Amino acid sequence: MYYHASAALELAPEQCLFVDDDPALVAAAIGLGYAGRAVCRGSVTADVPSIASLAELLDLF
């Protein structure tokens, strides 16, 4: 779904940031070339970059 959304916006995956609370989905997006962050309040089970709050996204830009 995120691939179709970025294509509709005429953006390459590397121009996008995928954020989700499911580390497996974030890992899949990263595998497709997207930057990704998992929103996690506990321990992360997958080896993906994570944040504890959406406010942390502001530090990425």
Rosetta constraint file for C-alpha pairs under 8 A:
AtomPair CA 1 CA 5 HARMONIC 6.32 0.50
AtomPair CA 2 CA 6 HARMONIC 6.16 0.50
AtomPair CA 2 CA 18 HARMONIC 7.76 0.50
AtomPair CA 2 CA 29 HARMONIC 7.90 0.50
AtomPair CA 3 CA 7 HARMONIC 6.10 0.50
AtomPair CA 3 CA 13 HARMONIC 7.36 0.50
AtomPair CA 4 CA 8 HARMONIC 6.03 0.50
AtomPair CA 5 CA 9 HARMONIC 6.41 0.50
AtomPair CA 6 CA 10 HARMONIC 6.12 0.50
AtomPair CA 6 CA 11 HARMONIC 5.11 0.50
AtomPair CA 6 CA 12 HARMONIC 6.68 0.50
AtomPair CA 6 CA 13 HARMONIC 6.83 0.50
AtomPair CA 6 CA 16 HARMONIC 7.36 0.50
AtomPair CA 7 CA 11 HARMONIC 5.74 0.50
AtomPair CA 7 CA 12 HARMONIC 7.01 0.50
AtomPair CA 11 CA 15 HARMONIC 6.09 0.50
AtomPair CA 11 CA 16 HARMONIC 7.23 0.50
AtomPair CA 12 CA 16 HARMONIC 7.12 0.50
AtomPair CA 13 CA 32 HARMONIC 7.20 0.50
AtomPair CA 13 CA 33 HARMONIC 5.38 0.50
AtomPair CA 13 CA 34 HARMONIC 4.69 0.50
AtomPair CA 13 CA 35 HARMONIC 7.75 0.50
AtomPair CA 14 CA 33 HARMONIC 5.69 0.50
AtomPair CA 14 CA 34 HARMONIC 5.06 0.50
AtomPair CA 14 CA 35 HARMONIC 6.48 0.50
AtomPair CA 15 CA 34 HARMONIC 7.35 0.50
AtomPair CA 16 CA 34 HARMONIC 5.83 0.50
AtomPair CA 16 CA 35 HARMONIC 6.32 0.50
AtomPair CA 17 CA 34 HARMONIC 6.03 0.50
AtomPair CA 17 CA 35 HARMONIC 4.76 0.50
AtomPair CA 17 CA 36 HARMONIC 5.45 0.50
AtomPair CA 17 CA 37 HARMONIC 7.66 0.50
AtomPair CA 18 CA 26 HARMONIC 6.71 0.50
AtomPair CA 18 CA 29 HARMONIC 6.75 0.50
AtomPair CA 18 CA 34 HARMONIC 6.49 0.50
AtomPair CA 18 CA 35 HARMONIC 6.10 0.50
AtomPair CA 18 CA 36 HARMONIC 4.60 0.50
AtomPair CA 18 CA 37 HARMONIC 6.47 0.50
AtomPair CA 19 CA 26 HARMONIC 6.78 0.50
AtomPair CA 19 CA 36 HARMONIC 5.76 0.50
AtomPair CA 19 CA 37 HARMONIC 5.04 0.50
AtomPair CA 19 CA 38 HARMONIC 5.80 0.50
AtomPair CA 19 CA 39 HARMONIC 6.99 0.50
AtomPair CA 20 CA 25 HARMONIC 7.07 0.50
AtomPair CA 20 CA 26 HARMONIC 6.33 0.50
AtomPair CA 20 CA 37 HARMONIC 6.87 0.50
AtomPair CA 20 CA 38 HARMONIC 5.24 0.50
AtomPair CA 20 CA 39 HARMONIC 5.99 0.50
AtomPair CA 21 CA 38 HARMONIC 5.24 0.50
AtomPair CA 21 CA 39 HARMONIC 4.72 0.50
AtomPair CA 21 CA 40 HARMONIC 6.23 0.50
AtomPair CA 22 CA 26 HARMONIC 6.53 0.50
AtomPair CA 22 CA 38 HARMONIC 6.45 0.50
AtomPair CA 22 CA 39 HARMONIC 7.73 0.50
AtomPair CA 23 CA 27 HARMONIC 6.08 0.50
AtomPair CA 23 CA 38 HARMONIC 5.43 0.50
AtomPair CA 23 CA 44 HARMONIC 7.23 0.50
AtomPair CA 23 CA 45 HARMONIC 7.21 0.50
AtomPair CA 23 CA 46 HARMONIC 5.73 0.50
AtomPair CA 23 CA 47 HARMONIC 7.95 0.50
AtomPair CA 23 CA 48 HARMONIC 6.56 0.50
AtomPair CA 24 CA 28 HARMONIC 6.25 0.50
AtomPair CA 24 CA 46 HARMONIC 6.65 0.50
AtomPair CA 25 CA 29 HARMONIC 6.25 0.50
AtomPair CA 26 CA 30 HARMONIC 6.17 0.50
AtomPair CA 26 CA 36 HARMONIC 5.57 0.50
AtomPair CA 26 CA 37 HARMONIC 6.41 0.50
AtomPair CA 26 CA 38 HARMONIC 6.13 0.50
AtomPair CA 26 CA 48 HARMONIC 7.02 0.50
AtomPair CA 27 CA 31 HARMONIC 6.16 0.50
AtomPair CA 27 CA 36 HARMONIC 7.47 0.50
AtomPair CA 27 CA 46 HARMONIC 7.60 0.50
AtomPair CA 27 CA 47 HARMONIC 7.70 0.50
AtomPair CA 27 CA 48 HARMONIC 6.11 0.50
AtomPair CA 28 CA 32 HARMONIC 6.51 0.50
AtomPair CA 29 CA 33 HARMONIC 6.60 0.50
AtomPair CA 29 CA 34 HARMONIC 5.43 0.50
AtomPair CA 29 CA 35 HARMONIC 7.44 0.50
AtomPair CA 29 CA 36 HARMONIC 6.69 0.50
AtomPair CA 30 CA 34 HARMONIC 4.78 0.50
AtomPair CA 30 CA 35 HARMONIC 5.74 0.50
AtomPair CA 30 CA 36 HARMONIC 5.81 0.50
AtomPair CA 36 CA 48 HARMONIC 7.67 0.50
AtomPair CA 36 CA 49 HARMONIC 6.85 0.50
AtomPair CA 37 CA 48 HARMONIC 6.94 0.50
AtomPair CA 37 CA 49 HARMONIC 5.14 0.50
AtomPair CA 37 CA 50 HARMONIC 4.84 0.50
AtomPair CA 37 CA 51 HARMONIC 6.41 0.50
AtomPair CA 38 CA 48 HARMONIC 6.92 0.50
AtomPair CA 38 CA 49 HARMONIC 6.32 0.50
AtomPair CA 38 CA 50 HARMONIC 4.42 0.50
AtomPair CA 38 CA 51 HARMONIC 6.10 0.50
AtomPair CA 39 CA 50 HARMONIC 5.76 0.50
AtomPair CA 39 CA 51 HARMONIC 5.02 0.50
AtomPair CA 39 CA 52 HARMONIC 5.54 0.50
AtomPair CA 39 CA 53 HARMONIC 6.47 0.50
AtomPair CA 39 CA 54 HARMONIC 7.30 0.50
AtomPair CA 40 CA 44 HARMONIC 6.60 0.50
AtomPair CA 40 CA 50 HARMONIC 6.41 0.50
AtomPair CA 40 CA 51 HARMONIC 6.11 0.50
AtomPair CA 40 CA 52 HARMONIC 5.21 0.50
AtomPair CA 40 CA 53 HARMONIC 7.81 0.50
AtomPair CA 41 CA 52 HARMONIC 5.29 0.50
AtomPair CA 41 CA 53 HARMONIC 7.97 0.50
AtomPair CA 44 CA 48 HARMONIC 7.84 0.50
AtomPair CA 44 CA 50 HARMONIC 7.57 0.50
AtomPair CA 51 CA 56 HARMONIC 6.42 0.50
AtomPair CA 51 CA 57 HARMONIC 7.88 0.50
AtomPair CA 52 CA 56 HARMONIC 7.40 0.50
AtomPair CA 53 CA 57 HARMONIC 7.84 0.50
AtomPair CA 54 CA 58 HARMONIC 7.91 0.50
AtomPair CA 55 CA 59 HARMONIC 7.93 0.50
AtomPair CA 56 CA 60 HARMONIC 7.41 0.50
AtomPair CA 57 CA 61 HARMONIC 7.43 0.50
